[in-house]
């Protein structure tokens, strides 16, 4: 797997994939000023987290390997595990294979894993997810209390919905306006508009109110297509999950009905047997197999 250069952007990636915007965003999140000349190496891998649906941003800056993931759905508690798997792949792609097996210590960029959350569900401004929370019996075995965990990876989640983490938004104008645009789209959706109409109305509103206005005037159609595609996929996934749950419920109901029919047959068989009808005849009459009928005789 190599570094991806031709993947389909989502809106967040499209807005922040240039080095100058990543510097501003990362600096705002960390609460620091970053030299505008500080080099950034973008090394995003293709289709690792979302298998063609969405992409993350991964880059190196100041000796760190930073990974941003932008979400529109409920936070997945398995993100540390997913980051662990991603990090292995990206280190494999960017590091010199020969040095890995050399006799000298190979210094590698320190990982930093960040999720920028803008879903609808309530979520705190900041939350840290830990890989160790996934370990079986780690707490009961005393590993956490004794600091004996063999492996740890933390993911910091920031809520970037409009009105949340205002210090970050204040120091990254592009992120603030992105969040306002998303919020306005959802507002129009909540008024009963279809998704495509809600996006179109949000684009018009934001153009008129200087919210990503320069981008929307020059690339409105691209923004529309990206956001519509992302949210259609989110909807499709949600519908797929609900259909799966309904199929499971229906399967359960059918299993219950089948068990009921089986018990009714057994009751009929018992009645026939009590009248002296032979097991073979009972089996034919009820549709039960002969062995089942014979077991009923013994009860």
Number of C-alpha atoms within 10 A of each C-alpha: 10 13 15 12 11 7 13 15 18 20 21 21 18 14 17 17 17 12 18 14 16 21 22 23 21 20 17 20 18 11 12 11 12 16 10 10 9 11 13 17 11 21 21 21 21 20 15 19 17 10 9 12 15 23 24 22 20 21 18 18 19 12 12 14 21 20 23 21 20 23 18 15 15 13 16 10 13 13 23 23 19 14 23 15 13 16 18 10 16 19 16 14 15 12 14 11 11 7 12 13 10 9 7 8 9 11 10 12 14 12 18 18 20 21 22 20 23 23 17 12 10 9 17 11 15 15 13 12 18 18 19 19 15 13 13 9 11 15 14 9 10 12 15 15 11 9 8 10 14 8 8 13 16 19 19 17 23 22 20 25 23 19 14 18 17 14 12 21 22 12 19 20 17 18 24 22 18 20 21 20 20 19 18 20 24 17 15 18 18 12 9 10 15 12 18 18 16 20 25 19 17 24 25 15 16 21 17 11 10 11 22 21 18 12 13 18 13 10 11 17 12 14 20 18 14 18 19 20 17 17 15 14 14 15 13 12 12 13 12 12 12 12 12 12 12 12 12 12 12 12 12 12 12 12 12 12 12 12 12 12 12 14 12 13 19 20 14 14 25 19 13 18 18 11 9 10 13 14 22 14 15 24 20 11 13 17 14 16 13 15 12 13 23 16 10 15 14 6 6
